[in-house]
Amino acid sequence: MKQTLLIELLTEELPPKVLEKLSTTFANEVAAALKEQALLSETSVCTPYCTPRRLALGITEVEAQQPDRIIERKGPAVGAALDAEGKPTKALEGFMRSAGVASLAQLQRTGEGKAEYFAARIEQKGKALDEYISDIVAQALKKLPVPKLMRWGDSEHQFVRPVHGLVVLHGKRVVAAEVLGLTSGNVTSGHRFMSSGRITIENADDYEAVLARDGRVVASFAQRRDSIVARLDQMAEENGAIWVGHANFDLEKLLSMSNEERSVLSGLLDEVTALVEWPEVYVGEFEKEYLDVPQECLILTMQQNQKYFPLLDAATGKLLNKFLIVSNMQVSDPHHIIEGNQRVVRPRLADARFFFNQDRKQKLESRVEKLGNGVYHNKLGTQLQRVGRITTLAGTIARLLEADKAKAELAARLCKADLITDMVGEFP
């Protein structure tokens, strides 16, 4: 009987930057293996799910039992299978034994010329889904793009993070499976703090709805992302601003883009989506005095270090002293969450202001000679030697263009001096 198949691996927090890739790879590998075993129909749909603490998938119209099939096994080429007298060689005899074929007459000759080979058609009785599922899941996990694996407790099993639960449901039936030392069931966990407790999934089709209702978890990565974007847009609009999700932005282009177009460019958006199970967005503030620091540096530190979304004035494009926080908690009074994030971001902004002020105490000209301490390329010398070549070229080009040769050479001489400032060291 065709039913939806649900597989969920409950883990500790997975790496956020690769979470979506892990999820899609896992779902695709399981679906491909089920299709290979003739357990899927032509209209089956595979849906990947993932949160910081789970990899899951749902596949519709999965058979409980394979149909009986005729399997064709390819044997040796005819030239290598028969000797000069037309009798089976050792190679063909070995193939016949492995295929369970008693006589040469039971084999078929397929292909033409030198490509002709013997083949055996074997009737295979259909097996139950339960006989395949453990191996299918285990093999899919081994194919995930994970650079490093770990062991936990006294187990010898390995995965990218410790695994604490396994759900395998075919419709309402728990499919007997064992993966990474865990036995399958139909009980999972919801949000760490907002869930009503352990959650029983009665039917594979109800997975998303039950997890959202009882566990306060949005299982779909895409839905969580869309929810975050909607709230970012709403909160930014209420503050007369636009939010920034990437550091290297073209301001003029950014101001002309729609919110939807801007969200596509945001690598930070995918990362925070992978960090939360039940997202909510709040507005934080910092002291206006920090706006004296170049806004690119403030934006970079808020994004990279704190995973915040800075706000730019929608009219001028200037950075506001506000930022958006994507939280994993939805509460009626979020002032503790907001104050905590504001308290954490201040030292980052203070560091940026300190390095900026320190760098302003020295002229760029005074830093040029120190470029001799840094290697540009092992075959091209130091950064100072590089600057010397750039200066010569700039002067030559300025002379040919009848431009101000002295100004061109000065600009060229100073063009790399910022590489050894504290600001570049802190915000490369």
C-alpha positions in Angstrom: 0.0 0.0 0.0 1.3 3.4 -0.9 1.9 5.8 2.0 4.0 8.8 2.8 7.4 7.9 4.2 8.9 10.1 7.0 12.5 9.9 8.1 13.9 12.2 10.8 17.3 12.2 12.4 17.3 14.2 15.7 20.7 15.6 16.4 22.6 18.3 18.3 23.1 21.6 16.5 24.3 21.1 12.9 26.7 23.4 11.1 24.6 26.3 9.9 26.5 27.2 6.8 26.0 23.8 5.2 22.6 22.8 6.8 20.5 23.3 3.6 23.0 21.4 1.5 23.1 18.5 4.0 19.3 18.4 3.9 18.9 18.4 0.2 21.7 15.8 -0.3 20.2 13.5 2.3 16.7 13.7 0.7 18.0 13.2 -2.8 20.1 10.2 -1.9 17.3 8.5 0.0 14.8 9.2 -2.8 17.3 7.8 -5.5 17.8 4.6 -3.5 14.1 4.0 -3.0 13.5 4.6 -6.7 16.3 2.1 -7.6 14.5 -0.5 -5.5 11.2 0.2 -7.2 9.6 1.5 -4.0 8.5 4.8 -5.5 5.8 5.7 -8.0 6.2 8.0 -10.9 4.3 10.8 -9.0 6.2 10.5 -5.7 7.3 13.8 -4.3 10.3 14.2 -2.0 10.3 17.1 0.5 13.4 17.8 2.5 13.2 19.3 6.0 15.9 20.7 8.3 16.4 22.7 11.4 19.4 23.3 13.6 18.6 20.0 15.4 17.2 17.7 12.7 17.6 16.4 9.2 14.3 15.0 7.8 12.4 14.2 4.7 9.0 13.1 3.6 8.3 11.2 0.4 4.8 10.6 -0.9 3.5 7.3 -2.4 6.1 4.9 -1.1 5.3 1.2 -1.5 5.4 -1.0 1.5 6.5 -3.9 -0.7 8.5 -4.1 -3.9 6.7 -5.7 -6.9 8.1 -8.9 -8.3 10.7 -8.0 -10.9 12.8 -9.5 -13.6 16.4 -8.5 -13.0 18.9 -8.7 -15.9 22.5 -9.4 -14.9 25.2 -8.7 -17.4 27.8 -11.5 -17.9 31.0 -11.8 -19.7 31.5 -11.0 -23.4 30.7 -13.9 -25.8 34.3 -14.0 -27.0 35.6 -14.5 -23.4 32.7 -16.8 -22.4 33.1 -19.6 -24.9 36.2 -21.5 -25.9 37.1 -22.7 -29.4 34.8 -25.6 -29.2 31.9 -23.4 -28.0 32.0 -24.6 -24.4 31.7 -22.3 -21.4 34.9 -20.9 -20.1 35.8 -20.5 -16.4 34.5 -16.9 -16.6 31.1 -18.0 -17.9 30.8 -20.9 -15.4 31.5 -18.5 -12.5 28.9 -16.1 -13.8 26.3 -18.9 -14.1 26.9 -20.0 -10.6 26.6 -16.5 -9.2 23.3 -16.0 -11.2 21.9 -19.3 -10.1 21.7 -20.5 -13.8 22.0 -24.3 -14.4 22.6 -24.4 -18.1 23.8 -22.3 -21.0 20.3 -22.4 -22.6 19.0 -20.3 -19.8 21.2 -17.4 -20.8 20.5 -14.8 -23.4 23.0 -13.3 -25.9 22.6 -9.5 -26.1 24.4 -6.9 -28.3 26.2 -7.3 -31.6 29.7 -8.1 -32.8 32.5 -7.6 -30.3 29.9 -6.0 -27.9 27.9 -9.2 -27.7 27.6 -10.6 -24.2 25.7 -13.2 -22.2 22.9 -12.0 -19.8 20.8 -13.8 -17.2 17.2 -12.8 -16.5 16.4 -13.6 -12.9 13.0 -13.4 -11.3 13.2 -11.6 -8.0 10.5 -11.7 -5.4 9.6 -8.3 -4.0 10.9 -7.5 -0.6 9.4 -5.3 2.1 10.4 -1.7 2.6 11.6 -2.6 6.1 14.4 -4.8 4.6 16.0 -1.9 2.8 15.4 1.2 4.9 18.2 0.9 7.4 20.8 0.4 4.7 19.3 3.2 2.5 19.5 5.7 5.3 22.9 4.7 6.4 24.3 4.9 2.9 22.7 8.3 2.4 24.3 9.7 5.5 27.7 8.5 4.3 27.3 10.5 1.1 26.7 13.8 2.9 29.2 16.6 2.2 30.7 16.5 5.6 34.5 17.2 6.0 34.9 15.9 9.5 33.0 13.3 11.5 32.8 12.8 15.3 32.0 10.0 17.8 30.0 10.6 21.0 29.7 8.7 24.3 31.1 5.2 24.1 29.7 4.6 20.6 31.8 3.8 17.6 29.2 5.4 15.3 30.2 8.6 13.5 28.3 11.6 12.2 28.8 15.4 11.9 27.1 15.8 15.2 25.8 13.4 17.9 22.5 11.8 17.0 19.8 11.2 19.7 16.7 10.1 17.9 15.4 8.3 14.8 11.9 8.5 13.4 10.9 6.3 10.5 7.1 6.2 9.6 5.3 4.8 6.7 1.9 6.3 7.0 0.9 5.5 10.6 3.2 2.4 10.8 6.6 2.6 12.5 9.1 1.0 10.1 11.7 -1.1 11.9 15.1 0.4 11.2 18.4 0.8 13.0 20.8 3.6 12.1 23.9 4.9 13.9 23.0 2.6 16.8 19.5 4.0 17.2 16.2 2.1 16.8 13.4 3.8 14.9 10.2 5.1 16.6 7.6 7.8 16.2 8.6 10.2 19.0 10.7 13.4 18.5 11.6 16.6 20.2 10.4 20.1 19.5 11.9 23.5 20.3 14.4 23.4 23.2 12.5 25.9 25.3 9.1 26.5 23.7 8.0 22.9 23.0 5.2 21.2 25.1 7.5 18.2 25.6 8.2 15.0 23.7 6.1 14.8 20.5 4.5 11.7 19.0 4.0 11.8 15.3 0.9 9.6 14.6 1.0 9.9 10.8 3.8 10.8 8.4 1.6 13.3 6.6 1.1 15.3 9.7 4.8 15.8 10.5 5.0 19.6 9.6 1.7 20.5 11.3 2.3 18.5 14.5 5.9 19.8 14.8 4.7 23.4 14.4 1.6 23.0 16.7 3.2 21.0 19.6 6.9 21.6 19.1 7.0 25.2 18.0 9.3 24.2 15.1 9.0 25.3 11.5 10.5 22.2 9.8 10.8 23.6 6.3 14.0 25.7 5.6 12.2 27.6 2.9 9.2 28.5 5.0 11.5 29.7 7.9 13.5 31.8 5.4 10.3 33.4 3.9 9.0 34.1 7.4 12.3 35.8 8.4 12.3 37.9 5.2 8.7 39.0 5.8 9.4 40.1 9.3 12.7 41.8 8.3 10.8 43.7 5.6 8.0 44.7 8.1 10.4 45.9 10.8 12.6 47.8 8.4 9.6 49.5 6.8 8.3 50.5 10.3 11.6 52.2 10.9 11.8 53.9 7.4 14.8 51.8 6.5 16.0 48.9 4.4 17.9 45.9 5.9 21.3 44.8 4.7 22.1 41.1 4.5 25.5 41.2 2.9 28.6 43.3 3.6 29.9 44.0 0.1 27.0 46.0 -1.3 26.6 48.6 -4.0 24.6 51.3 -2.2 23.0 52.8 -5.3 22.0 49.3 -6.6 20.8 48.2 -3.1 18.5 51.2 -2.8 16.9 50.4 -6.2 16.3 46.8 -5.4 13.1 45.2 -4.1 13.1 43.4 -0.8 12.7 40.1 -2.6 15.7 40.8 -4.8 17.8 41.9 -1.8 16.9 38.8 0.1 18.3 36.5 -2.7 21.7 38.2 -2.3 21.9 37.6 1.5 24.2 34.8 2.6 23.6 35.9 6.2 19.9 35.2 5.7 20.6 31.5 4.9 22.9 31.3 7.9 20.4 32.7 10.5 17.6 30.5 8.9 19.8 27.6 9.8 20.2 28.8 13.4 16.6 29.1 14.4 13.6 26.7 14.6 10.9 29.3 15.5 12.1 32.7 14.2 11.1 36.1 15.4 12.7 39.5 14.6 13.3 42.3 17.1 14.8 45.8 16.7 18.0 46.7 18.7 19.8 50.0 19.0 23.2 51.4 19.7 24.6 54.8 20.6 24.7 57.3 17.7 28.3 58.2 18.6 29.4 55.0 16.9 28.2 56.3 13.6 31.4 58.4 13.3 33.1 55.1 12.3 32.9 54.2 8.6 29.6 52.5 8.2 31.1 49.6 6.2 33.1 48.5 9.3 30.1 48.7 11.6 28.0 46.7 9.1 30.7 44.1 8.8 31.1 43.5 12.5 27.4 43.4 13.1 26.9 40.8 10.3 30.0 38.6 10.8 30.3 38.6 14.5 26.7 39.0 15.7 24.6 37.8 12.8 22.5 41.0 12.9 20.9 42.8 10.0 22.0 46.5 9.9 19.4 49.1 8.9 20.1 51.8 6.3 17.9 55.0 6.0 15.6 54.3 3.0 16.0 57.9 1.8 19.7 58.5 2.2 21.3 55.1 2.4 23.1 56.1 5.6 23.5 53.6 8.4 21.1 54.0 11.2 21.9 53.3 14.9 19.5 50.3 14.7 19.8 46.7 13.7 17.4 43.7 13.4 17.9 40.6 15.5 16.6 37.2 14.3 15.8 35.4 17.6 14.9 31.7 18.2 12.4 32.8 20.9 9.0 34.3 20.4 7.9 36.0 23.7 5.3 38.6 24.6 7.9 40.9 26.3 11.2 40.7 24.4 13.1 43.4 26.3 15.5 41.0 27.9 16.4 39.5 24.5 16.8 43.0 23.0 18.9 44.4 25.9 21.1 41.3 25.9 21.9 41.7 22.2 22.5 45.5 22.6 24.8 44.8 25.5 26.8 42.3 23.3 27.1 44.5 20.3 28.6 47.5 22.1 32.0 46.1 22.7 32.3 45.2 19.0 31.4 48.7 17.9 33.7 50.1 20.6 36.6 48.1 19.1 35.8 49.4 15.7 35.9 53.0 16.9 39.1 52.4 18.9 41.0 51.0 15.9 39.6 53.8 13.6 40.8 56.5 16.0 44.2 54.8 16.5 44.7 54.7 12.8 43.8 58.4 12.4 46.8 59.3 14.6 49.2 58.4 11.8 49.4 59.6 8.3 49.3 57.0 5.5 52.7 58.3 4.4 54.3 57.2 7.6 53.1 53.6 7.0 54.5 53.1 3.5 58.0 52.0 4.6 56.5 49.3 6.8 55.1 47.6 3.7 58.6 46.2 3.3 57.8 43.8 6.2 55.0 42.1 4.2 55.5 39.7 1.3 53.4 40.3 -1.7 54.5 37.2 -3.7 57.5 35.0 -3.1 58.7 35.7 -6.7 57.7 39.4 -6.8 59.0 40.6 -3.5 57.5 42.7 -0.7 54.5 45.0 -0.8 56.9 47.9 -0.8 58.5 46.7 -3.9 55.1 46.3 -5.4 54.2 49.8 -4.6 57.4 51.0 -6.2 56.4 49.3 -9.5 52.9 50.8 -9.3 54.3 54.3 -8.6 56.6 54.0 -11.7 53.7 52.9 -13.9 51.4 55.6 -12.6 53.9 58.3 -13.3 54.6 57.0 -16.8 50.9 56.8 -17.6 50.2 60.3 -16.2 53.0 61.7 -18.4 51.6 60.1 -21.5 48.2 61.4 -20.7 49.6 64.9 -19.8 48.1 64.5 -16.3 49.6 65.7 -13.0 52.5 63.2 -12.7 53.3 64.1 -9.0 49.7 63.5 -7.9 49.5 60.2 -9.7 52.7 59.0 -8.1 51.6 60.1 -4.7 48.3 58.3 -5.0 50.1 55.2 -6.2 52.6 55.4 -3.3 49.8 55.6 -0.8 47.4 53.1 -2.4 48.5 50.1 -0.3 49.4 51.8 3.0 46.0 50.9 4.5 47.0 47.2 4.4 48.9 47.6 7.7 46.3 49.7 9.5 44.5 48.3 12.6 41.2 48.7 10.8 42.1 46.5 7.9 43.6 44.0 10.3 40.4 43.8 12.3 38.0 44.2 9.3 39.8 42.6 6.3 
